[in-house]
Amino acid sequence: MSAALPSHARAVVIGGGLVGCSILYHLCKLGWKDVILLERDELTSGSTWHAAANLHGLHDTNNISRLQYYTMKLYKELEAETGQSCGVFQPGSLYLAQTKDREHQLRIQAAKAKTFGVDFFELTRAEAEEKHPLVNFDGIRCIMFEADGGNVDPSGVTMAYAQGARQMGGRIERFCPVTATTQQADGSWHVETPKGRIHADAVVNAAGLWAREVGQMAGIDLPLQPTEHQYLVTETIAEIADMGRRLPSVADRDGEYYMRQEGLGLLVGAYEKNGRFWAEDGTPMDFGHELFPDDLERISENYLRACTRVPVLENAGVKRVINGPMIWSPDSAALYGPVPELRNYWCCNGIIPGFSQSGGLGSMLAQWMVEGEPELDMFPWDLARYGLDWTLKSFVKAKVMDAYSHRFKIHFPYEEREAGRPVRTRPAYERQKQLGAVMGLNYGWEHPLWFAGEGREAGETYGFERQDWFNEVKRECAALRENAGIIDVSNFGKYEIRGKGARKWLDAIVANRVPTETGRSCLTPMLGVRGGIAGDFTITMLGEDHYYMVGSGIAERYHQRFFNMVERPESVSFQSLTAAKTGFNVAGPKSRELLQRLTNEDLSSDNWKFMHSKRLPVAGIDAIGLRVSFTGDLGWELYVAEADQLALYEALLEAGRDLGAIPVGGRSLLSLRVEKGYGSWSREYSPEYWPQEVGLDRLVKEDKGEFLGREAWLKLKDQAPREKLAIFEVETPHNADAAGGEPIFTPDGKPAGRVSSGAYGHSVGKSLALGFVKSELAEPGSEFDIAILGLPHRAKLLPEPPFDPKGERLRG
């Protein structure tokens, strides 16, 4: 009989699957011993026990690759540490490309592998046939081999995490369902179970299939939906039995299946097009180690493709079929991190490739809880990328089915998937569509990416090379640089702060000095716990203790965590205006002339200087005007009530018609800001990067008093930058530009850094990239190779941005 539950714990982890046990293990490893995991049934119940448990390292997102390689390495260390076998098989994985785009993807991955110091390299057909004689490589354009690929034993890995945690003092209580979680006034939690109550400093929801139910106990709805998923295992195949060695797994993603050896047979799984939801209204509380009835007809097309690739499959008998549940987020990435609306409540849910990610997920979450912030930028997994107010059940289901049925589809640069949309639109949406807008999704909002020109249909294709919209972006950029452009910036995050003490409260959040003069604006970073860039904002003083703040729209819920770190006086109100206010950036050399036609306000530089603001009527509409522009050109941002958006848009279009002003989309804004060298949050700015590494140290005013991250900044401000953000001119013989994430090498092939943003600079006639390189290499004029399409493209580090480096047009 187990001992009574403790009355108090530093952390309670809810869920005894793979991920919950990893989190417990890593919390103990960082020194939290007073921690307990509560499991409603037996460990591995839910999705863990029936997983295929494949291993792979590389991912489209570099930080996720880092964490997957950490995970793969950890398993053997766990075995040595605990004596518990993880059942690790790493015969390698063969990655096959049937299409040109898949070949590009694999070559990109191979280039990235060099920066991670891992073995992922191309094989000849003969070399591949030697490794896996049963594969028919006809029609394959490119074969890559990942030496560390393989699989593990689901139960063995989970038990190893559990054993490791117990050895360090952690506790696991099985058959102990959580029945309630209640937040206390001091931010702690009461966790109720049939065995008693635990008073917990922090709670972690790692409940897998029951994550929604556990979240609802705390008052939150997590955007998750389970599906059925099938794989089968064959009887012994004579050719494998005669081989006398383990075969590498086969990743034929164009064939839309996965395959590896299991025993002396093969395991084949598929993400079929006509997937099946499960437990749409809630996961049954009595579900445990059950499976669903077989339905192999659903995956028959995928299986036939696997038989064509590995012909011995065709006559192999089926030993068993696994049809079990998986729980998905809308984009198939984890829902991860602290819930902004709660205190001391953490999530780690919706993990699909769990056995490739469990160690990294556990490690970073433990860092976040113990040290206040993970060392890597986790935004691609951060649950704050979804808003509580727009992730409706219909949206979640549509996105989950799209993610499931396109599990192996390539994620191209700039790709926008249509499933579940539109979710949130603004009054100008239909008018923008009439003007040929191709729309994108930004934190739930539809916004124009680019506009189809005369005689062109509004639709786009995707690929790693330049697509048709390249020429439309060129047209938009030319119009703005030569005349004027009208850019919808409504999806920027917008906030109003007012009341006695507003300036003092804001000054305690951001690193620059908040303006003290009505009409003045400032640019300011916000620092994270480790002193990195947690955000960048424009703050405008509208009046005494009255401020307007603009930041990244995708980070609105993410930034809420930081705003909540500084106690706000009752006299100060804070309101998000992102939905209530819409905005347009009117920019270009004729922007002043265009706007002057719509207002009596004097727009001359003598009357309205750069980085100043005014309240003014524009076309009879009350607006907040900021003399700023993310394009790097002369321009204003105008913010008006949502109800006035369409009227202002029509007025701007009409006033600019004879001036050559046109609507301009987000893809053009990317090109314009890159040729100006402007960074963007989540690309150039993130908590991973220090202010002096991205050129924002001049905006950190440590002498102004206390503010978020100040102590961390004081410790690192005199340290030499580890890397520096630089701008590169790139030779592009292959009709492709950098998009972000591409590795940067020295000419002799040594890893030097990575691209953060890339675009063709139409105004300057150059392919450009913003990226980080090691500080000792960041010399103007130095040459590098940027691996676009996985191939070396010679690049030169420029001494300054190629467009208007002195800012004369911006301030003109």
N, C-alpha and C positions, 0 to 999 in steps of 0.2 A: 504494500500500500504506500502510495507516494506521500511525502510530507505535505503539510498544509501550505497553501500559497502564501508567499510573503505579503505583508500589508503594504509594503512600499517597494518600488523599483525605479531605477533611473530611467529605464525605457522598457516598454512592453512592445514586443514584436508580435503582430497578429498574423498567423499563417505559417504552417510548418512544411511548406514546399521548399523547392530548391532555393528560391530567392530569399525567403524569410530566414532560412538557416544560414545563408551567406551573410545576410545583414547582421544577424546575431554574432556570427564568427568575427566579422570585421569590427563590430563595436567592442567586442572583448579584446581584440588585437590592439585597438587604440586606447585601451585602459579602462573602459567602462565594464566593471565586473558585475555590478548590481543590475543585471538585465535579465529578462525572462522572455521566452517565446511561448505563446499559447497556441495550441493546435486543436481544432475541433474534433479531429479523428486521429488517425495514425499519420506519422510523417510521410510525405510524398502523396497523400490523398489529393485528388483533384486532377490537375494536368501533368504533374511531374512524373508520376510513375509510368505513364504510357508514352512518354515523349520518345521520338526517334533519337534525340540526344546527339545530333551531329555537331561537329566543330568546324568553324571557319574563322579566319582572322580579319580579312580585309572588308571594309565597309566604305560606302561613298563618303561618309563623314569621318574625317581624320581622327577626331578624338574617340569616336566609337571604335575605330580600328585599334587604337591604343589600348582601350579597355578590353577588347576581345582578345588581343594577344596577351594581356595580363592574365585574363581568365584561363586561357589555354596553358600557360606556363604554370599557373597556380596549382592545377590538379595534381601534378606529380609531387609538388612541394607538400600538398595536403596529405598525400599518401605517406610520405616520409615522416611527417609531423605526427600523424594520428595512428598510423598502422592500418588504416581502413583503405581497402582498395577502391579506387575510383573507376576501375575498368577502362583504363585509357588505351585506346588503339589509335595510333597516328601513322597509318601507312601512306598518308598524303591524299590529296584530292586533285583530280583532273578537271579543269575548267575548259569547256568547249564553246567555241564561237561559230555559229552557222551564218551570221549576218555581219555586214560591215560595221554596224553600230556596236554589236556585241564584241567584235574584235577591238574596236576603239576602247570600249569599257575595260576589257581585260588588259590591254596595253597600259591604260591609265593606272590600273591597279598594280601592275608590275612595276611601274615607275615609282608609285607610292611605297611599295614594299621596300625599295632600296633605302628610303628615308627611315623606315622602321627597323631596318637591319634584319629582315626576315626573308626566307626563301620562297619566292613566288616568281617563277620564271618560265620562259617559253620552251616547249619541247618540239622536236621534230616528230613527224608521224611515227617514224621507226622507234624513236625513244619512248613515245607514248604506248605503242603496241607492246613494247617490251615490259612496260610497267603493268599494262592491263590488256592481255592478249584477247580478251573476250569482247572488246569494244570494236564496233565497225566505225571507222573514222571517215567514211565517205561523206563528202559535203561539208567537212569541217574546215574552216578558214584558218583557225588559230587554236593552239592548245597550250594552256598554261598549267603549271604544276605548283600546288601549295604543299610544301613538304610537311607542315604541321597539321594538315587537315586530317579528320578522322571522326571518332565518336567516343563517348564515354558511357558508363553504366549509370542511368538516372538515379537509382536507389543508392548506389555506392557513393556517388558524389554528394548527395544530400546527407547521407549518414556521416561522411567525412567532415562536412561543415559542422554538423551537429556535435560530433565527437570533439572536434577542435575547439568549439565554443565551450563545451563542458569542461575540457581540460584547463581552460583559462578562467573558469568560474561562472560561466553563463549557465542558465537553467532553462530546461525545456519541459513543459507540461503538456502531455498529450491528453486526448479525450477531454478537452477543457474549452468548450466553445465560449466565445465572448458574446454576451447578451446585450450589453449597453456600454457606451463610452460617453462620459459627461464632462465637459470642460468646466474647470473651477475658476474662481475669480482671479487666482494668482497665475493662471495659465497652465496649471497642471491638470491631470485627468483622473477621473474615477473610472476604472475598467471593471465591469461587472461580469462575473462568471458563475456557473452553478456551484463552484468550489469556493466562492468568496470574492471579495472586492480587493483590487490592487490600486493603490494610489500611485500613479505614474507621473514622473516629470515630463515624459514624452511618450507618444504613441506612434507606432509605425504600422500602417496598413499594407501588409504584404500578403493579402488574403486570396490572391489568385482568382479563381472562379467566383469567389464570394466577395471580391473587392467592392462591388457596388453596394451590397448589403451592409458591409462593415462601414463604408463611407456614409451611408444614410444614417447609421447610428450617430454619426458626428454632425449630421445636417448637411452633407454635401452629396451631390450627384456626380459621379465620375463618368465621363464619356467612354463607356466600354460596352462591348457586345460579344457574347460567346458564339462560336460557330462549331460545327462538326468538322473533323479532319480525319482523313483516312490514309493509312499506309498498309502495305501487306508484306509478309515475309514468306519466301518460298521454302519448299522442301530442299534437301541437299541437292546441289547441282554437281554432277560427276566431275565436270571440268574444273570446278573450284576445289573439290575434294582432292583432285589429282595435282593441284597446283603446289600445295605444300607451303604456301605463304599467304599472307593477307593482301588482298587487292586494294588499291586506292579507290576512294569514292568517286562518283562521276557527277559533276555539276553541269548538266546539259540544260541550261536555263531557257534556251530557245525552244527546247522540247517540252518545257513546263512540267518537269518531274525532278525528283532527286533519287539517288540510288547509292547504296553502299553494301558492303558485305555484312551479313549477319549470320554467325555460325558458319556453316558450309553452304549457305544459300545467299540470296540477295534480298535486301529491303528496298522497296520502291514506294515512294509517296508522291502525292500530287495535290496541287491547289487548283481544283477544277473551276470551270466558268460558272456552273450552276450550283454554287455553294449553298449550304443550309445553315440558317441561324438556329440557335438553341437557347432555351431559357430567356426568351425575349423579355419576359415580365419578372425575371428574378431567378437566380440559381437555387434549386431545391436544397434545403438545409440537410436533407438526409442523403444527398448524393456523395459518393466516395470513390470506390474503385470500380464503378460500373462502366460499361461501354455501351455504345449504341449498336443496333443491328447493322450488319454489313450492307453496303450499297455500292458494290464495285462498278455497277453500270455507270455511275456518275464520273468515275475516273478512267473509264475504258479508253477514251481517246488518248489520254496522257500515257496510259500503260502501253498502248499499241506503239506509240512513239518510242517508248523505252525499249520495247521488243525489237524495233528496227535498229536501234543503236547497239543493243546487246542481244544478239539473236538467241542465245541459249535460254533467255527468259521465256521464249514463246512456248516451249514444251515443259517448263518447270511447273511442278505442282505447288499449290498454295498451302502453306503450313498454317498460317493464321492471319487474320485481318484485324487491325486495330482501327476502330472508328470511335474517337474520343473527342472531348471538348477542348477548345482553346479559347482564350478571351483576348479580344483585340481592342486597341485604341483606333481612332479614325485613320491614322496614318501608319499603323502597325509598329510604331515606336513606343517605348515605355512612357507611362505617366509617372513622373518622378519628381521627388523633392517635397519641400514643405508647402502645405496648402496656405496661400496668402491670407485667406479669410479667417483662418484659425491660428491658434498659438500652439506651438510644440506638437504639431500633427504632421506626419510625414507619409508619403505614399511611394510605393514601388510596385506598379501594376501594369498589366497589359503587355507582358514580355513575351515575344514570340520566339526568337532564337536564344532561349534562356540558357542553354548549356554553353553557348559561346559568350554570353554576357554576364552570367551570374556573379563572377568574381569582381568584375569592374563595377557592376551596379552596387554590390555590397560595399566595396571599398570606398566609392565616392559618396554614397549616402552616409556611411559612418564618418567620413571626413566632414561632411556637411553638418552632421549633428554634433560631433565632438569639437571641431575646430571652427565652426561657424560658416564655412564655405569650402566647397571642393577645390582642389588645385587646378582642375580642368574646367573649361567652359562646358556646362551640361545643358545649354539651352535647347539643343535638338531633342532632348528627352524631357525637358522641363514641363510639368503638367500645366504651368502658367501659360503655355503657348495656346491653350484653349480657354475661352471665356465661359463663365458660368451662364451668361445670359444668351448665348447664341449656339451652344452645342446641344441643339434639340435632339430628341430621340430619332427623329426621321433623318436628320443630318448624320448622326452617328452610324445608323444602320446602313445608309447609302454609302458612306465612306468606308465602313468596314467591309462591305461586300466588294467594293472596288479594290480595296487593299488585298483582300483574300484572293480574289479571282485573278489579280495581276501581281501576285506575289513575286514572280520572277521577271516581271517587265522592267526594262531599264528605266531608271529615274534620270531623265536627261536634264541638263542645265536649263533653268528657267521654265521647266515643265509645270503646267497648270492642269490638274485633273478636274473634270466637270462634275463628278458624282456629288449629289447632295446640294448642289448650288442652283440658284443663289440663296444665301442665308440672310444677309443683311444688305440692303440697297439704300441709296440716297435719292433725293428727288431728281437729280440730273441723270440718273442711270439710263432711262429709256432714251433720252436725248443723245447721250453719249453713244449708245448703241446705234442710233440713227446716223450718227456721224462716222460710223465704221469702227467703233471701239471694240477691240478684243480685250476682254476683261480678265483680271486676275483676282486672287483671293488674298486678303490681308487681314488677319485676325477677325475673320468672318465677313469683312466688308468687300464688296465688289468695287474694283477700281480699274481705270483704263491702263492697259499695258502699252498699247500702241493703237494707232488709227489707220485703217485701210484707206489708201488714197483713191483718187478718182478711178472708177472702173475696176476696182479690186475688191474681192470678197473678203469679209472680215472672218478670217480663220487662220490657224497657224499649224505648222508642222514642228517636229522636234528632232533634234539630233545633236551630235557633238561638233559638227561643222556649222558654218554660218547657214541660217535658214532664210526663207523668203522675206521675213520681216526685217532683215538687215537693211534692206533698201528703204523701207518705210521709216525706220529709225533715222537713217541718213537724211531723209527728207525733213523730218521733224526737227532734228538737230540744226540743220541748215536754216530753217525758218526762224528758229529761236535766236541763233547766233547772229543772223543777218537782220532780222526784223523783231519779232516777238513771239513768244509761246505762252500758252495758257495751260498750266498743269494742275490737275486736281490733287491737292494735298490733304484732303479731308481725313484720310486715314492716319495722319499723324496723331499721336497721343496728345490730348489737350486738357489742361487743368486750370482751375481758378482757385486762388488762395487769397483769402481776405479776412480782415478782422485784426483787432489789436494784438500785436505780437507776430503777425504773419511773416514779416521780414526776418525776425529772429529765428522763427521756426525753420524757414527755408534755408537760412544761413547755416543751420545745424545739420542740414541734409546734404547740400552741395558743396563743392570744394572751392569755387570762385566766390568773390564777393557779390552778393545780391544787390541789384541797383538800388540807390537811395534817392534817385531823382525821377520824377514822373516823366515818362516818355523815353527813358533809357532802357536798353536791352543788353543782356550779356550772354555769352556762351559759357557753359560750365560743365565740367565732368561731375559725376557722382562716383565716389570711390567705394569699393567693396571692402569686405573684412580684411582681405590680404593686401589692400592698397591698389588693386587693379581698377579698370574702368567698368563700373557697374551700369553706367548710363551717361548720356550727354544730352543737355537740354539748352533751349533758349528761354531765358526768363526775362519778362518785360514788366516794368512797373507801370501799372495803369493809374494808380493814385495812392494816396497815403494808406499803407498797409493793405494794398490791393495789387495782386500779381497774376500774370497770365504766363503759363509755362507750357512749352511744346517739346515733345520728345518722340521716341520711336513708338509707333503704333503697335507693332507686334509685341512690344515689351510692357504694355500697360499693366497687365496683371503681375508680371515679374517685378516691375518697379514698385508695385504696391507693398511688397515685403520690406523694401528699404524705407519707404515713407513711414511705415508702421514702426520702424526701429526707433524713431525719435518721437517721444511723447508730444502730442499736439495739445496746446492749451484749449480749454473750452471756448475761449474767445476767438479762436481761429477756425474758420471753415475751410474745408478742402473738398472740391467737387470736380469729378471728371466731366469734361465737356466734349469728349470725343464723339459721342452720339449727337449732342445738342448743337455743336458747331461744325460747320463745313468750311473748307478753305480752298483758295486758288493761289498758286504762285504765278504771277505775271512777270515774265523776265525777258530780257533781250534789249538791244540798243534802242528800240522804239517803245519799250514798255512804259516809259514816262509819258510819252506822247499819247499812247493809248489810254492810260488811266486818267490823264489830265482832261480828256474829253468827257469823263464821267463824274468829275468832282471839282468843286471850287477850291479845294485845298491846294496850296502852293506845293508842288512836288519837286521843286528845285533842290539841289544839294545844299544850297545855303539855308533853306528853310527846313529841309528834312534830310539829315545826315544818315549815313550808313549806321546800322545797329541802333536806330531810334524807332520809336513807334508813335502812333497817333490814333485816336478815335476819329473817324471821318465818315461822311456819307459817300457811297459810291453808287451811282445810278439810283440815288434816292434810298439806298439801303444802308442801315447802320452797320459799320464794319470796324474791326480792329485791324489796323495796318502795321505791318512790321517791315522795315527796310532791310530785308535779308533775302538771300536766294541760294538754295542748295545747288543751283546750276553754276555758280561762280560768275554770273553775269549780273548786270544791273537788274534789279528786280524788287518786287514787293510780295509779301504774303498777306492775303486778305482773308479774314475770318468773319463769317456771318452766321446768323441763325440758320438751322437746317432748312426751315421753311422758305428761306430766301435764296437757297442755293441755285435753283434753276433760273430764277429771274436774273441773278447776278451773272450766271454763266452766259445766258443769252445776250445780256448787255455787253459783256466783255468780247464775245465773238463778233457782235455787230460793230462795236467801236473799233475793233482791230482788223476788220475785213479788208479795207482798202490799204492797210499798212502791211499786209502780208502776214498777219498774225494767225496762227492756227492752233488747234488743240494739240497738246503734246502728252505722251504717256510715260509710264514709269520706266520702260526700257530705255527711252531717250534720256531720262533723268540719270539713269545709271551711267550712260556714256558721258554725259556732261559733267557729272561730279567726279568721275575717274580722271578725265583729262585735266581737271582742276586739282586733283590730288586730295579730294575730300574723303574722309573716312565715314563709315556708316556703322551704326551699332549692330552687333552680332557678327560683323565681318572684320572690320579693323578695330572696333572697340568692344572689348569684353573683359570680364574680371581676370582673365589670364594675363592681360597685357598691362604693364606699368605705364603711368602717364608719360615718363620720359622716353618710352619706346615708341609711342604713337604721336609724339609732339604736342601733348596736352599739358605737360608739366608747367608751362608758363601760366596756365589757368588755375593752378592749385595754390591757394593763398593760406599757407599754414599759420601765418601770423594773425589771422582774423579771429581766432578762437576755436572752440571745439566744433568738429563736424564729423560726419561719418567717414571712417577710414583714416582719420588724421594720424592716429598713433602708428598705424601700419605704414603710412606714407613717410613719416619722420624716420622710420627705420630703413626704408629703401630709397629715399630720395637721392642720397649721395652714392648709391650703387651704380656702377656702369650698366647701361642697358644690356640685357642678354641678347636681344635682337633689336633691329630698327625697322620701322615701317618705311618703305621706299617705293618709288614709282619707276617703272621700267618701260622702255620702248622695245617691242618684241617683233622679230621677223616672223612672218606667218606664211610660209610657202604652201601650207596645207589647207588654206581657206578656213581656218579656225582660230578663234581667239581664246585667251584664258577666261575662265568663268569663276574660278575660286576653288581652292583645294589642291591645285597642281603643285607638285614638288619643284623646288628650284635647286639646281646643282651648279657647282663651279664647272668651268670648262673641262676639267679633268675628271668630272664625274662624282665629286664628293658632295654629299647633302649640304645645302646652304640655307634652306628655308622653304617657304611655301607661299603661294598666291592667296590673297584674301578676297580680292575683287578683280575682275578683268572686263574689258570692253574695247571695242574699236572706237577711237576718238575721232569722230567724223569731222569735227571742226579743225583738227590739226593733222588729219591724214595719217594717223599712226595707230597701230594696235598697241594697247597699253595694259599694264597690270599693276595693281597695288599689291604689295606683299612684304613679308617679314624675312629678313636675312640676318645671319649672325653679325653682330656689331662690328667685329674686326674686318668683315668683308664689305661693309656698307660704304664703299667709296664711290663718289660720282665718276662715271666713265667706266667702272668695272663691268666686265662681261660675265654673263651667266647663261645657263641653259634652263629654260622653263619647259617642263614636260607636258606640252599640249598634245592631246590625243596619245599621250604616253611616249611621244617622240621629242627629241631635243629641239627646241626652238631658241636660237640665239637671242639674247636680250641684253640691253645696256641699261645700267642704272643711271637715271637722269639726275642732274644736279637740282632741278626744280620742275614743278609741273609745267607741261608744255603750253597750257592755255593761260594767258594773262597772269604770269607768275607774281607780278607786283600788285595785283588786285586793282588796277586802274579802272577797268570797266565796272567792277563790282561797286566801287566807290564814286564812280563818275556822276 
